[in-house]
């Protein structure tokens, strides 16, 4: 950094484009509680999955209960209507 103020000599290319953009508030989507559940056998995992009505594979490391659909941001855009 020069003079401790900027990483680059010029402003980023996008800075002018982002002027007067509407505010965006992102709601807190973190869980309120996390619980680690341990299973002794694969059959125990399958019974648990059946009880909560969710698929749990050997690669599953986290789930939401009740099931929460995955939020996909690909293809989404903000449109400012007049």
C-alpha positions in Angstrom: 0.0 0.0 0.0 1.2 3.5 -0.8 0.8 6.0 2.0 -1.3 3.4 3.8 -4.5 4.7 2.1 -5.2 2.6 -1.1 -4.3 -0.8 -2.4 -4.4 0.5 -6.0 -3.7 4.0 -7.5 -7.1 4.1 -9.2 -10.6 3.4 -8.0 -12.1 0.0 -8.9 -13.8 -0.1 -12.4 -17.2 -0.8 -10.8 -17.3 2.1 -8.4 -19.1 4.5 -10.7 -21.6 1.7 -11.7 -22.6 1.2 -8.0 -23.5 4.8 -7.3 -27.1 5.4 -6.1 -27.8 1.7 -5.9 -30.7 0.7 -3.6 -29.9 -0.6 -0.2 -29.9 -4.3 0.3 -30.6 -6.0 3.6 -29.7 -9.7 4.0 -31.7 -11.5 6.6 -29.9 -13.6 9.1 -30.1 -17.2 7.8 -27.9 -18.8 10.4 -29.4 -21.6 12.5 -30.4 -20.8 16.1 -28.9 -24.1 17.3 -26.6 -26.8 16.0 -26.7 -30.4 17.4 -24.2 -33.1 16.6 -25.8 -36.5 16.3 -23.7 -39.6 16.3 -24.7 -43.0 14.9 -23.2 -46.4 15.7 -24.4 -48.1 12.5 -25.5 -47.3 9.0 -28.9 -48.8 9.9 -29.3 -46.2 12.7 -28.6 -43.5 10.1 -31.3 -44.9 7.8 -33.8 -45.1 10.6 -33.1 -41.6 11.7 -33.4 -40.4 8.0 -36.8 -42.1 7.8 -38.1 -40.5 11.0 -37.2 -37.0 9.9 -38.2 -37.7 6.3 -34.9 -36.6 4.7 -32.3 -38.3 2.6 -28.9 -38.8 4.4 -26.1 -40.1 2.3 -22.5 -41.0 3.4 -21.5 -37.5 2.2 -24.2 -35.6 4.1 -22.6 -33.4 6.7 -25.4 -31.0 7.5 -29.2 -30.9 7.2 -32.0 -28.5 8.2 -35.0 -29.7 10.1 -37.6 -29.2 8.9 -36.1 -29.5 5.4 -35.1 -26.1 4.0 -34.8 -25.7 0.3 -31.5 -24.7 -1.0 -31.4 -21.0 -2.1 -29.8 -20.6 -5.5 -28.7 -17.1 -6.5 -27.6 -18.1 -10.0 -29.9 -16.4 -12.5 -31.4 -13.9 -10.0 -31.1 -10.2 -10.5 -32.4 -7.0 -8.8 -34.7 -4.9 -10.9 -35.6 -1.4 -9.9 -39.1 -0.6 -11.0 -39.9 3.1 -11.6 
